[in-house]
Amino acid sequence: MFAAASAALLVALTLALTRACLGPSVFDRALAANTIGTIAVLLLAMIGFLTDRPEFLDVAIVYGLLNVVGTIAVLKYFQYGNLGDAGEHGETRQP
Protein backbone atom coordinates (compact mmCIF):
# COMPACT_ATOMS: atom_id res chain seq x y z
CA MET A 1 0.00 0.00 0.00
CA PHE A 2 2.71 2.45 0.98
CA ALA A 3 4.85 1.34 -1.93
CA ALA A 4 2.05 2.32 -4.32
CA ALA A 5 1.62 5.68 -2.57
CA SER A 6 5.36 6.31 -2.75
CA ALA A 7 5.41 5.42 -6.44
CA ALA A 8 2.48 7.76 -7.11
CA LEU A 9 4.24 10.58 -5.27
CA LEU A 10 7.42 10.01 -7.24
CA VAL A 11 5.49 10.11 -10.52
CA ALA A 12 3.82 13.35 -9.42
CA LEU A 13 7.22 14.74 -8.44
CA THR A 14 8.62 13.89 -11.87
CA LEU A 15 5.69 15.61 -13.58
CA ALA A 16 6.07 18.69 -11.38
CA LEU A 17 9.80 18.87 -12.12
CA THR A 18 9.03 18.66 -15.83
CA ARG A 19 6.50 21.47 -15.47
CA ALA A 20 9.04 23.56 -13.54
CA CYS A 21 11.63 23.16 -16.29
CA LEU A 22 9.32 23.59 -19.28
CA GLY A 23 6.73 26.00 -17.92
CA PRO A 24 5.94 28.77 -20.38
CA SER A 25 5.66 31.49 -17.72
CA VAL A 26 7.10 32.35 -14.34
CA PHE A 27 3.75 31.68 -12.71
CA ASP A 28 3.65 28.12 -14.07
CA ARG A 29 7.11 27.53 -12.65
CA ALA A 30 6.11 28.98 -9.27
CA LEU A 31 3.06 26.71 -9.20
CA ALA A 32 5.29 23.73 -10.01
CA ALA A 33 7.65 24.71 -7.19
CA ASN A 34 4.68 24.89 -4.81
CA THR A 35 3.59 21.44 -5.98
CA ILE A 36 7.07 20.07 -5.35
CA GLY A 37 6.93 21.51 -1.83
CA THR A 38 3.54 19.90 -1.23
CA ILE A 39 4.84 16.54 -2.40
CA ALA A 40 7.81 16.94 -0.05
CA VAL A 41 5.37 17.52 2.83
CA LEU A 42 3.51 14.34 1.92
CA LEU A 43 6.75 12.36 1.69
CA LEU A 44 7.89 13.67 5.08
CA ALA A 45 4.59 12.69 6.66
CA MET A 46 4.71 9.23 5.10
CA ILE A 47 8.31 8.63 6.18
CA GLY A 48 7.41 9.74 9.71
CA PHE A 49 4.48 7.34 9.77
CA LEU A 50 6.50 4.41 8.44
CA THR A 51 9.37 4.92 10.87
CA ASP A 52 7.13 5.64 13.90
CA ARG A 53 8.60 9.10 14.38
CA PRO A 54 5.76 11.57 15.00
CA GLU A 55 8.14 14.55 15.04
CA PHE A 56 8.41 14.24 11.26
CA LEU A 57 4.78 15.35 11.08
CA ASP A 58 5.67 18.54 12.95
CA VAL A 59 8.50 19.19 10.50
CA ALA A 60 6.14 18.54 7.59
CA ILE A 61 3.57 21.03 8.94
CA VAL A 62 6.21 23.75 9.40
CA TYR A 63 7.61 23.08 5.94
CA GLY A 64 4.11 23.28 4.46
CA LEU A 65 3.50 26.66 6.10
CA LEU A 66 6.83 27.97 4.84
CA ASN A 67 5.99 26.66 1.39
CA VAL A 68 2.71 28.59 1.26
CA VAL A 69 4.20 31.84 2.59
CA GLY A 70 7.18 31.57 0.25
CA THR A 71 4.99 30.95 -2.78
CA ILE A 72 2.79 33.95 -1.98
CA ALA A 73 5.86 36.14 -1.52
CA VAL A 74 7.42 35.04 -4.82
CA LEU A 75 4.19 35.55 -6.76
CA LYS A 76 3.66 38.99 -5.20
CA TYR A 77 7.22 39.94 -6.10
CA PHE A 78 6.78 38.88 -9.72
CA GLN A 79 3.43 40.64 -10.00
CA TYR A 80 4.33 43.98 -8.35
CA GLY A 81 8.14 44.01 -8.45
CA ASN A 82 8.30 44.80 -4.74
CA LEU A 83 7.24 42.92 -1.63
CA GLY A 84 6.37 46.09 0.28
CA ASP A 85 4.07 47.56 -2.38
CA ALA A 86 0.67 48.57 -1.02
CA GLY A 87 -1.09 47.95 -4.32
CA GLU A 88 -1.48 49.49 -7.73
CA HIS A 89 -2.20 53.04 -6.57
CA GLY A 90 -0.53 52.96 -3.18
CA GLU A 91 -3.84 53.56 -1.44
CA THR A 92 -4.26 52.80 2.23
CA ARG A 93 -7.56 51.77 3.70
CA GLN A 94 -9.24 54.19 6.06
CA PRO A 95 -11.60 52.77 8.74
Sequence and secondary structure as in RCSB ss.txt:
>XXXX:A:sequence
MFAAASAALLVALTLALTRACLGPSVFDRALAANTIGTIAVLLLAMIGFLTDRPEFLDVAIVYGLLNVVGTIAVL
KYFQYGNLGDAGEHGETRQP
>XXXX:A:secstr
 HHHHHHHHHHHHHHHHHHHHH SSHHHHHHHHHHHHHHHHHHHHHHHHHTT THHHHHHHHHHHHHHHHHHHHH
HHHHHS TT   SS      
